[in-house]
Amino acid sequence: MQRIMTMRDCFFATAGVRRTPGEVTTGVFSRQASVGRRLLPLLACLTLVITGCGEAESTATQNESKTIAQSREINKQIRGGSEPIERTIPVADAAALTALREQAAEEGKVLVIDCWATWCGSCVAMFPHLHKAMKERGDGVMLVSLTFDEDEELTRKAGEFLTKQDAWDGALQAAEGDARDEVPKALSDTWDGGALPAVFVYKPDGTTAYEMLETRGEVKDWVDGIAAAVDEALSE
């Protein structure tokens, strides 16, 4: 609408015609005026408007094509179609995990923290099933994957695993060194961090609802136990 009005205004201003709102103008040129002299500025004005619009549309098209190309390249990288994207798993110490629990409580969400590592076969086996079950429960659940992989090689494997599982959202890495000794204390009063997998469920009020510290039975049994605790916490 703005482009049409600009051309109209240019037309009437150049032709020397005054209009009132709603008026339909039929004779735009004065008989005493030279038609040729009137039309030259008008044509110049229209040329500028059309040229400007063409350049703007051309620039917009180029920008859009560039954005699409970038998006496709990122998708290729994520799917392994070209060089993988270098991503770093955020590191969390005890203070960060305590703050995370407080954040979940403020948002009134059930918090699930899955402690795992790539060298833990049970962790890897349960990971996709647990994530699927938690996603099915919607936005009321905040799922955090806390990897205990340490050295550079294992951390790289953890990143590759997260990419394969499409599970970068909520992914954290436990702090290393002396700071790691404090991490279990931020999650539980009973867990010392020595056994994986370990899963903790916290109610919307921040209190502990469930702890899975042993893996008895099948993977389905583990996930079912966690899911039941989450459902109960969501219903409170």
N, C-alpha and C positions, 0 to 999 in steps of 0.2 A: 504493500500500500504506500509505503514511503517513497519508493522509486517512482511510482505513477504520479504522485503529487509533485515530486520534484520536476518531472518533465512538463507537467501541466503548468506549474508556476512559471517555469522558464518560458513556456510558450506564450502565456498571456502577458508576462512582463515584457518580453521582447516585442510582441505585437502592439503593445500600448493599450491594451483593453482592460477596463476595470469591470470586475464582476462582484456581484453580491452573493452571499451564500444561497445555494439552491437555484441560482439563475442559470439558464441554458443560453449560451452565447452562440449566435448563428453567424453574424457578420463580424469578423474579428479584425479586419483591417479598415482603416479609414480610407475614403475615396481620395482624399488629398495626399495620402501617404504613398510612397513608392513601394510597390510590392517587392521588387528586387532588393531594395535597401532593408526592408523588414525581414526578409527571409534569410539573408546571409548570417546575421547574428543568431537567429533561431537555429539554423542548421549547425552552426558552430557549437552552440549549447548542447544540442541533441547529440552531436558527435562526442563531446566530452563525457556526457552522461553514459552513453552506450559503451564507450571505450573503457571508462572507469569500472562499469559493471562487469565487462568482459574480463578485465584484469583481476577484479576481486574474485569472480567465479573461478578463474584459472588458478589463482593462489589457493583458494579453498579446496579445489579439486586436488592440487598437488599435496596439500597438507593432509587431506583425507587419505590419499593413496599412501603417503609416508606412514601414517598412523596404522593403517591396515597391514602394511608390510612389516612394521615393527611387532604388531600383535601376532602375526603369523609366525614370525621368527621366534618369539617367546614361546608360543605353543609348541613349535618344533623342538625347542631346547628342552622343554618340560617332558616331552614324549620321547626324548632321546634321538630326535631326528638330526641333530647337529651337536656341536660342542655343548656339554651340560652347563647350566647356570651355576656359578659358584655362590653358594648360600652358606651362611654361618648360623649355627644353632645358638640362640641366645643362652648365655650362662646365668644360672640362678643359684644364689647362695641361700642360707637359712633366712636372712632378712627378706629377700625377695619372695620366698615362698610364704612367709608369714604375711607379707603384704598382699599376696595373691589370695590367700584365704580370707583376709579382711575385705578385699575387693568383691569377691564372690558373695560374701555375706551382705555387703552393702547393696548389691544388685539383686539380692534375694534368690540366688541361684544355687543349685546343688553342684558342688565341685567334686570332680573325680580326677585323681592324680594317679596315673599309671607309671610306675617306676620299672624301667626295662633296660635292656642292653642287647646289642646285636649278637654277642657271644652267648646269650641265654636262649636256648632253644625253646623253652616254654614261653618266654616273653614274645618271641617272634611268632610262635604258633597262635597265641591268644590275641595279638595286636589287632589284626583286621576284624576279628569277630567282636572284640570289645568296642572298637571304633564304630562299627556298623550299628551295634546295639545302642550306643549312646546318641548317635546322630538321629536314630529313629525316635528318640525321646524329645527332640526339639530344642528350642532356645532356652528352656529352663535348666539345661545341664551345661556346665562348663567343663570340658575335658582337656586335661593337660597331660602331655606325654613327656615324662622326665627321664631322659637317657642317662645311664651311668657309664657310658663308654668314655674312656679317658684319653688314650694317646691319639696322635694325629691320624693314624691309619683307621682306627676304630671309629673315630669321629667322622671321617670321610664315609665309611660304610654306613654309619647311622644316617647321614644326610642322603645317601643313595636310597636307603630303605624308606625314609620318609617321603622322598619323591615318588618312589614306586607305589607307595600306599596312598599317595595324595593326602598326606597327613602333616603338612608343615604348620597348619594352624594349631596353636597351643603347644608347639614343640619347644622344649627347654632342655638344657644340659646341666647336670648337677656340677657345682663348682668343684674344682680339683684341689689337691693339696690338703692342708690343714682345714680349709673351709669346708671340705666334704664331710668331715667328721660331725659337723654341726647340722648338716642337711637333714638327716633322719629325725633329729630332735624337733625340727620345725613341722614335721609331718605326724609324728606319733610319739607317745610316751613309752611304747613297748618295742618298737622296731629299732634295731641297731644298724640297719643298712646292709646286713651281711647276706641276705637271701633275696633273690629275684626270681620271678616277678613279685612285686608288692603293689597292691592297689588300695587307695584310701578314698572313702566317700565321706563328704562333709555336708551336713544339712544347711539349709538356707540361713540358719542362725549361727553358723560357723562351727558348731560342735560336730564331733566325729559320729558318723552313722554306721560305718562298716570298715573293717580292715581285712584284706585278704593277704595273709602272710604265708599261707601254705597252699600247695597245689595238689590236692587230692582229687582222684577221679579224672575225668576227661576235661578238655578245654571248654566244652559246652557247659559243664557243671560250674566251672569257675565263672564264666560270663553270666550264667543264669543267676548265680548268687549275688554278683555285683549288681546286675540289672534289677533284681528284686529289692535290694537295699535302696537303689536310686528311686525306684517307683514309690517306695514307702516314704522316702524323704520328700518327694515331689507332692505327695498327697497331704503332707502335714501343713 
